[in-house]
């Protein structure tokens, strides 16, 4: 299982290209939502985390 989000995105893209898995199959394989799979397929880098407001 991939350790970071970047590795997860890379694994999802690899399986989509090489194995031809659908977004539903990728979602089940990696335990993520289909929106996460869609984001992984459209962008190489995950979106940066939002900064919390300083108190």
ChimeraX commands (.cxc) that place a marker at each C-alpha (Angstrom):
marker #1 position 0.00,0.00,0.00 radius 0.5
marker #1 position 1.37,3.45,-0.90 radius 0.5
marker #1 position 2.66,5.52,1.99 radius 0.5
marker #1 position 2.02,9.08,0.83 radius 0.5
marker #1 position -0.69,10.75,-1.19 radius 0.5
marker #1 position 1.75,11.31,-4.06 radius 0.5
marker #1 position 2.52,7.58,-4.14 radius 0.5
marker #1 position -1.19,6.77,-3.94 radius 0.5
marker #1 position -1.90,9.04,-6.93 radius 0.5
marker #1 position 0.95,7.42,-8.87 radius 0.5
marker #1 position -0.32,3.91,-8.09 radius 0.5
marker #1 position -3.86,4.83,-9.15 radius 0.5
marker #1 position -2.63,6.31,-12.44 radius 0.5
marker #1 position -0.41,3.27,-13.08 radius 0.5
marker #1 position -3.24,0.79,-12.51 radius 0.5
marker #1 position -5.61,2.83,-14.65 radius 0.5
marker #1 position -3.13,2.91,-17.55 radius 0.5
marker #1 position -1.53,-0.53,-17.35 radius 0.5
marker #1 position -4.36,-2.71,-16.03 radius 0.5
marker #1 position -7.20,-0.64,-17.47 radius 0.5
marker #1 position -9.16,-0.65,-14.21 radius 0.5
marker #1 position -12.30,1.46,-13.91 radius 0.5
marker #1 position -12.65,4.22,-11.35 radius 0.5
marker #1 position -14.97,2.01,-9.32 radius 0.5
marker #1 position -12.43,-0.83,-9.28 radius 0.5
marker #1 position -9.61,1.57,-8.37 radius 0.5
marker #1 position -11.74,3.02,-5.59 radius 0.5
marker #1 position -12.34,-0.43,-4.12 radius 0.5
marker #1 position -8.72,-1.55,-4.53 radius 0.5
marker #1 position -7.21,1.45,-2.72 radius 0.5
marker #1 position -10.04,2.14,-0.28 radius 0.5
marker #1 position -10.61,5.72,-1.43 radius 0.5
marker #1 position -13.61,7.53,-2.88 radius 0.5
marker #1 position -14.25,7.89,-6.57 radius 0.5
marker #1 position -13.65,11.64,-6.35 radius 0.5
marker #1 position -10.15,10.91,-5.07 radius 0.5
marker #1 position -9.60,8.56,-8.02 radius 0.5
marker #1 position -10.84,11.25,-10.42 radius 0.5
marker #1 position -8.47,13.81,-8.88 radius 0.5
marker #1 position -5.58,11.35,-9.16 radius 0.5
marker #1 position -6.30,10.74,-12.83 radius 0.5
marker #1 position -6.51,14.43,-13.70 radius 0.5
marker #1 position -3.51,15.75,-11.77 radius 0.5
marker #1 position -0.02,14.42,-10.99 radius 0.5
marker #1 position 0.24,16.32,-7.68 radius 0.5
marker #1 position -2.39,16.28,-4.94 radius 0.5
marker #1 position -3.80,19.62,-3.84 radius 0.5
marker #1 position -1.84,21.21,-0.98 radius 0.5
marker #1 position -3.33,20.97,2.48 radius 0.5
marker #1 position -5.28,23.97,3.69 radius 0.5
marker #1 position -3.61,26.13,6.32 radius 0.5
marker #1 position -5.40,26.40,9.65 radius 0.5
marker #1 position -6.14,29.92,10.84 radius 0.5
marker #1 position -3.75,31.10,13.53 radius 0.5
marker #1 position -5.48,31.77,16.91 radius 0.5
marker link #1:1,2 radius 0.2
marker link #1:2,3 radius 0.2
marker link #1:3,4 radius 0.2
marker link #1:4,5 radius 0.2
marker link #1:5,6 radius 0.2
marker link #1:6,7 radius 0.2
marker link #1:7,8 radius 0.2
marker link #1:8,9 radius 0.2
marker link #1:9,10 radius 0.2
marker link #1:10,11 radius 0.2
marker link #1:11,12 radius 0.2
marker link #1:12,13 radius 0.2
marker link #1:13,14 radius 0.2
marker link #1:14,15 radius 0.2
marker link #1:15,16 radius 0.2
marker link #1:16,17 radius 0.2
marker link #1:17,18 radius 0.2
marker link #1:18,19 radius 0.2
marker link #1:19,20 radius 0.2
marker link #1:20,21 radius 0.2
marker link #1:21,22 radius 0.2
marker link #1:22,23 radius 0.2
marker link #1:23,24 radius 0.2
marker link #1:24,25 radius 0.2
marker link #1:25,26 radius 0.2
marker link #1:26,27 radius 0.2
marker link #1:27,28 radius 0.2
marker link #1:28,29 radius 0.2
marker link #1:29,30 radius 0.2
marker link #1:30,31 radius 0.2
marker link #1:31,32 radius 0.2
marker link #1:32,33 radius 0.2
marker link #1:33,34 radius 0.2
marker link #1:34,35 radius 0.2
marker link #1:35,36 radius 0.2
marker link #1:36,37 radius 0.2
marker link #1:37,38 radius 0.2
marker link #1:38,39 radius 0.2
marker link #1:39,40 radius 0.2
marker link #1:40,41 radius 0.2
marker link #1:41,42 radius 0.2
marker link #1:42,43 radius 0.2
marker link #1:43,44 radius 0.2
marker link #1:44,45 radius 0.2
marker link #1:45,46 radius 0.2
marker link #1:46,47 radius 0.2
marker link #1:47,48 radius 0.2
marker link #1:48,49 radius 0.2
marker link #1:49,50 radius 0.2
marker link #1:50,51 radius 0.2
marker link #1:51,52 radius 0.2
marker link #1:52,53 radius 0.2
marker link #1:53,54 radius 0.2
marker link #1:54,55 radius 0.2
view
